[in-house]
Amino acid sequence: MRWLGSWPFCFGAAAAQNLGLQLALGLTTNAPADLRVVQAGFPETVVEGARFAGRDLEYFPYYTLRLWYGGQTGWRYELELIHQKLYFTEAERGGEIVQQFNITDGLLFNVAYALEAAPVRVVPRLGLGVLVLHPETVVRDQAWGIDGDPRGYHLGGWGGQIALVLETSWRPSLYAEGKWALGYGRVQIAGGYAEGWFRSLHTTWGLGWP
């Protein structure tokens, strides 16, 4: 019956082999987007070619946090939080109604497959999930949302990603990732909402365990 005493240790070792955690900082490039603005008391408006800065290294910086289950090689199943930031800067047309338009955050479920290719592993990734938005906006001089207020979060759409990662086999591991992300968001504003498709390129560098 000695195996009963060793069972928790064996289970813990197996779990450690099948769970991983990765944390990264990075930079983003955001494509222009058309925003459809619906606001009580005003006609529906389209802000064409809205441009957004990422301010990736400003507090609180852009980051990704990813928990995965699977193997060092082979299939992995992941839950990923992306703290992406969008700050409205200008628009080709209609931007005069927007004084401030800042949004953050997304949560994705990913499927990845790790290929051993010494001295690094190659990990292609495909993800789909929801946008958990925290907007701070001023549209037509009407404000909605306060920076840092947790009550400002809301489900605001869905998103997806295609990514490719190079990671070392060390513990902790180092990795670099490039990803293309697409999302549809409906963002709360005072008296209504603004919606559109958001596209971005991401480059990240981080640490992982194991």
HUVENPE-V655672 format. One record per run of one state. SS is the DSSP state (H for helix, E for strand, C for the rest). FROM is the first residue (numbers start at 1). LEN is the number of residues. If there is no record, write none. Layout:
{{SS	FROM	LEN} {SS	FROM	LEN}}
This chain:
{{C	1	1} {H	2	17} {E	19	12} {C	31	2} {E	33	7} {C	40	5} {E	45	9} {C	54	9} {E	63	8} {C	71	3} {E	74	17} {C	91	2} {E	93	1} {C	94	1} {H	95	3} {E	98	20} {C	118	2} {E	120	15} {C	135	1} {E	136	4} {C	140	2} {E	142	3} {C	145	5} {H	150	3} {E	153	16} {C	169	4} {E	173	17} {C	190	2} {E	192	18} {C	210	1}}
